[in-house]
Amino acid sequence: MVTSNSPRRFLFLLTSSRRGGNSELLAQQAANALDADIARDWIRLMDLPLPPFIDIRHDGDGVYPQPDAVGHELLEATLNATDIVFVSPLYWYGLPTLAKHYLDHWSGWMRVPGVNFAERMAGKQLWAVTALSDEDYSVADPLIGTLKLTAAYLGMDWAGVLLGYGNRPADILDDHHALGQAAGFFARPYAPGEVQHA
């Protein structure tokens, strides 16, 4: 479990199937405002392909094996972070496939002996940075709802979502409102256990 004494460490999960997309550019703007002493890791899920997720919860004892090398790398990065940021463009009103696949593996990690995944996720902060090609931001509600409910399920703190408009490459750099929001997006003090409902 994360405590207020844990050194702060951000994990930015790049979940797009495109490199350098609008969500990534917006996340970089927000990350640039973090204090220099805050550690940050950037992982592009496209470069770390997880194996297919197979649900064996109801097979035999329901115990999952230790993850493969890629899964272990992602698991350790996830557990070592105090703040997890899904950098996720809106794909068909929800999370990109890579993001959903990564979340599916959380189900397995919860059942790997000795990992204590659920207990160690409690108290972490969960964030999202999302670019979308619709000026009606309510179309991102399904994506936001998935992450908010995931946070609640594991006792994590939902820290919020940064939304911006971007259709063509680099469009986000013309969204001055989103860029202004990015400058202070991660400024919320780290307070494990303070669940946000906004």
N, C-alpha and C positions, 0 to 999 in steps of 0.2 A: 504494500500500500504506500502511496506517495504521502509524505508529510510535509509540513511547512518548512522543515529543515532541509529538504531535498534540494540539491543544486538544480536550478532550472535548466531544462534541455528541451528544445523544440525539435520535433520530427515532422518535416514537410514531405508528405506523400504525394508525388506527382502522378496522378492517376489517368491522365489523358493519353490517348493514342497518337498525339501529336507533340512534337518537341517545340518548346518555346511559344506555346499558345497563350491566349489572353489570360487564362486563369493563372498560369505560371508567372507571367509578367506582373500581374496584380499581387500575387503572393510575394514576389521579390521586393516590390515596393513596400509592402507591409513589413517584411523581415528586415529591411534596411533600417527601420526605425527602432528595432530592438537594441537594448543596451549591448555594448560590445562584449561584455563579459558573459552574456547568455549564449550557451552552446546551441548550435543548430545543425541538424543533419538533413540532407536532401536525398531522397530516394525516389528514383523513377521506376515505378512498378513495371513498365514496359521492358526495362533492362534486367529485371529479376523475375523471370517467369515462374510462378508457382505451379506445381503439378495440379491436375484436375482435383477438385475437392469431392471426396466420396463420403457420404453420410453413413457412418457405421455405428451411430449411437445405439441402435437397437439390435446390433449383431453381437451375440455373445455377451461379454462383459462391458461392451461399449467403450473400451479403453482405446485411445488412439496411439499409434507409434510415435516415436520421436520424429520431428520434421526432418526433411532432407536438408542439404546444405543451404539452399536458397531460403527455404522456410525458416531454418534456424537463424539466418542472418536477419530476416524480417522480424521474427519473434523477438530476438534480442534488442533490435532497434526500437521496437514497440514498447518493450518492458523498460528500457533504459530512459525513455522520454517522460517528462512531466507533462508536456503539451503535445498533442497530436493534431496536425493540421491536414485535413483532406483538401488538396488542391485539385478541384474536380469541376471541369466544365459540365454544363447541363446537357446530358445526352438523353433524348426522348423523355424529358421531364424527370429524370432520375440520375443516379450515380452512373458513371462509366463502368463498363464491364470489369476493368482492372480493379476498380475500387470495391465493387461487389464481391469479386472473387477473393480479394484479400480479406474482406469481412467474413466471408464464408469460412475461411481458414481459422478465424477466431473460435468458431464452434469446435473445431478439432483441438486447438491449443488449450481450450478449457478442460479438455479431457486427457491431456498428456500427463502421465504420472510425474509428480515432482515439480511441475511448472507453476502450479498455483496461479494460473493466468487471471481468473476472475478477481481473486483477492488482490493481486498486484496491479490490476487496472483501476481499482477503486480509487477515487480521488484525483485521477489525472484529468486534465482539461482537454476537451475535444472542441476543435474549431473547424470551420470550412471557409474556403475561398473559392468563389464560383463566378465564372463569366457565362453570360447567356446572351442569346441573340434575339431576345424579346424585351421590349421596354416595360412589359407588365411582369414585375418581379414575382408575382404570386405564382407564376408557372413553376417556380423553383421549390414550391412548398413540399412536393413529394421527396425531393432530395434532402431538404432540411429536416423533414419529419423522420426520415430513416435514421439520420445521424443523431437527432435529439432522443429518439427512442432507444437507440443503441447505447447512448451515454447513460440514460436512465436505468437501462437493464443491468449495466455493469457498475452502477454507483459512481460513474464519472460525472464531471461538471460540464454541462453544455455551456461553452464560452461565447458562442455566437458565430454568425456568418457574415462575410464580406462579399457583397454582390456588386457586379459591374457589367456594363454592356460591352459585348465584343462579338462581332460576327466574322469579319475579315481579319486576317493576321494584323496584330498590333492595334486594332481598333480601341482596345482598352486604354491606350495612352491618350485618347481624346476624351475619355470619360473623366472629366475633372472632379466631379463629385466623388466617384469611386476612389480616385487617387488621393483626394483629400481625406476620405474615410480611412484609407490604408495607413496614412501617417500615424494615426493613433489607435489602430485596430487592436494591437496586442498590448495596449497600455494598461488593461485591467489588471489590478494586483493579483498575484497568485495566492489563492486562498482555498486549499483543499477542503472539500466538504461543503463549500458554498455553491449549491446547485443553482444554476441559472435557468430560468424558464422563458426568457425572452426569445 
